[in-house]
Every structure is written in C-alpha cells, then in structure tokens.
Amino acid sequence: MGALRVFAVKVKGGQAAPGPQFDQIKKAGVNVDKLIEDVNEATKRYKGFEVQVKVVVDGETGEYDLEVKPPTTTELLLKAVGASEPSGDPMHKKIGDLPFEKIIEIAILKKPSLTAKTLKAAVKTIIGSARSIGITIDGKDGKQVIREIEEGRYDEILAKYEREWEEA
C-alpha cells in the first residue's frame, strides 16, 4: 500500500462533472472518468444538494475509496418545505408543514450519520430537528407527533419503510 492522499470535493448529488476540483486527483494517478462515475453513483440519493465527498487515494496504485458526507438535517428539511432559512421563533412562527412520510424519507437519507439504531428513533430525531426550525408534521407540533409515535399510531407506516431503512 502506497502513501494515502486525501482529497475533498464538493459536488451536486449525482451530477459531478470533470472540472478543476478533479485535476489534483488526476495527478495522483486516478482514472477521473471512472471516479466521476463512482461519485455520481454514491451521491445520486442526494440529488439537488451539494455534498462533500472525501476521496482517499492510494498513491501507488491509483485505487481510491469514497466517503460521502450527507447534507445536514436542516438543509434536507428546509428544501423539503421550500424555505430558505429556519424560523427565528419556531414555537410561534412556522415555516412549513411536512407529511410524516417525508420525515421518514429524510431519516433514511440521514441514516449514515445518525446514531439512531432504529427507524423509529431516527424519525423522532428528525422530528426534533424539524420542530426546532419551525416545521410541523401533518399540521401537528413535533412533540405531539413523537407522543403519537410512542403510542404506536405510526407503527404501520413505519413498517412499510423498515426494509429501506435496513438497506440504507
């Protein structure tokens, strides 16, 4: 194994293209066309977001590993409600409302960077973030939705996404 070199590039999810940010990596002996193809595959689930990709290159062989840093929970929530910034007063000024299933989708996207072990726990984490920036879920305050999750009211909906969560 040769000396490892680490490069960081920012790309639009699933839309990386040749350009100056890949020039240094090319000099490290990497097949940039293949790299761009791999980066696009690894980031396609974050389409529409700018994501950070760490490229770790073996200086001898030109082989590489990719680490994708997903968008922040706040970025995902803001985009989902079409808002440009969080509410300055989330308890009194709401910036949007999301369906429960959208919260599940965001939880699945964020799985790699969450400590939650279950989909239910991840969804509660995302709801907490939504509540803190002024987003309601199905017209309800996040605290109420979390209570309803704990009472089992959303078990059926959560079960539909369990496999997707496991595979994420």
C-alpha positions in Angstrom: 0.0 0.0 0.0 1.4 3.3 -1.1 1.1 6.7 0.6 -2.5 7.7 1.0 -3.6 11.0 -0.3 -6.9 12.6 0.7 -8.9 15.0 -1.4 -12.2 16.7 -0.7 -14.5 17.7 -3.5 -17.9 19.4 -3.4 -20.4 18.1 -5.9 -24.1 18.4 -6.7 -25.6 15.0 -5.7 -25.4 12.7 -8.7 -24.2 15.4 -11.0 -20.4 15.5 -10.7 -18.6 16.5 -13.9 -15.0 16.9 -15.0 -13.5 20.2 -13.7 -10.7 21.8 -11.8 -11.7 20.1 -8.5 -10.6 16.8 -10.1 -7.3 18.0 -11.5 -5.3 17.3 -8.4 -6.8 13.8 -8.1 -6.0 13.1 -11.7 -2.3 14.0 -11.0 -2.4 11.3 -8.2 -2.9 8.7 -10.9 -6.7 8.2 -10.7 -8.9 7.5 -13.7 -11.1 10.6 -13.3 -13.8 9.4 -15.7 -14.3 6.3 -13.5 -14.0 8.4 -10.3 -16.8 10.8 -11.5 -19.0 7.8 -12.4 -18.4 6.4 -8.9 -19.0 9.7 -7.2 -22.3 10.2 -9.1 -23.4 6.7 -8.1 -22.5 7.3 -4.5 -24.2 10.7 -4.3 -27.3 10.2 -6.5 -29.6 9.9 -3.5 -28.7 13.5 -2.6 -29.8 14.9 -5.9 -30.3 18.7 -5.7 -27.9 19.1 -2.8 -24.3 20.0 -2.6 -22.4 17.2 -0.9 -18.8 16.8 0.3 -17.0 13.8 -1.0 -13.7 12.6 0.5 -11.6 10.7 -1.9 -8.8 8.6 -0.3 -6.3 7.6 -3.0 -3.5 5.0 -2.8 -0.6 6.9 -4.3 1.0 3.7 -5.7 -2.0 2.0 -7.4 -4.3 5.0 -8.0 -7.1 3.0 -6.3 -9.5 5.0 -4.1 -12.2 4.9 -1.6 -15.1 7.4 -1.3 -16.7 8.8 1.8 -19.8 10.9 1.2 -20.9 13.4 3.8 -24.7 13.8 3.5 -26.4 17.2 3.6 -27.3 18.4 7.1 -30.8 17.6 8.5 -31.6 21.3 8.4 -30.7 21.5 4.7 -32.9 18.5 3.9 -35.8 19.8 6.0 -35.6 23.4 4.5 -35.5 22.0 1.0 -38.5 19.8 1.7 -40.7 22.7 2.8 -39.2 25.1 0.2 -37.9 27.5 2.8 -34.5 29.3 2.6 -33.9 29.6 6.4 -35.1 28.3 9.7 -37.7 30.2 11.7 -36.2 32.7 14.2 -39.1 31.8 16.5 -40.0 28.2 15.9 -42.7 28.0 18.6 -44.7 30.9 17.2 -43.6 31.3 13.6 -43.9 28.2 11.4 -42.0 27.9 8.1 -43.8 24.9 6.7 -45.5 21.6 7.2 -44.4 18.1 6.1 -46.2 14.8 5.7 -44.9 12.1 8.1 -43.7 10.0 5.2 -41.3 12.8 4.1 -39.8 12.8 7.6 -39.2 9.0 7.2 -37.5 9.7 3.8 -35.2 12.2 5.4 -34.4 9.8 8.3 -33.4 7.2 5.7 -31.2 9.6 3.8 -29.5 10.6 7.1 -29.0 7.1 8.4 -25.2 7.0 7.7 -24.7 10.0 10.0 -27.3 9.3 12.7 -26.6 7.3 15.9 -30.2 6.0 15.9 -30.4 2.2 15.8 -34.0 2.0 14.6 -36.1 3.8 12.1 -38.5 4.9 14.8 -35.6 6.5 16.8 -34.3 8.2 13.6 -37.7 9.6 12.8 -38.0 11.0 16.3 -34.6 12.7 15.9 -35.6 14.3 12.5 -38.9 15.5 14.1 -37.0 17.1 16.9 -34.9 19.0 14.3 -38.0 19.9 12.3 -39.7 21.3 15.4 -36.6 23.3 16.3 -36.6 25.2 13.0 -40.4 25.8 12.8 -41.7 22.8 10.8 -44.9 21.0 11.7 -45.7 17.4 10.7 -49.2 16.8 9.2 -50.3 20.0 10.8 -49.2 19.0 14.3 -46.4 20.1 16.6 -43.5 17.7 16.7 -43.9 16.9 20.4 -47.4 15.7 19.7 -46.2 13.5 16.8 -43.5 12.0 18.9 -46.1 11.2 21.6 -48.2 9.5 18.9 -45.2 7.5 17.7 -44.6 6.2 21.2 -48.3 5.3 21.4 -47.9 3.2 18.3 -50.1 5.3 16.0 -47.5 5.3 13.2 -46.3 1.7 13.5 -48.0 0.6 10.3 -46.4 3.5 8.2 -43.0 2.9 9.8 -43.2 -0.8 9.0 -43.6 0.0 5.3 -40.2 1.6 5.3 -38.3 -0.9 7.6 -36.6 -2.7 4.7 -35.5 0.6 3.1 -34.0 1.6 6.5 -32.2 -1.7 6.8 -30.7 -1.3 3.4 -29.6 2.3 3.7 
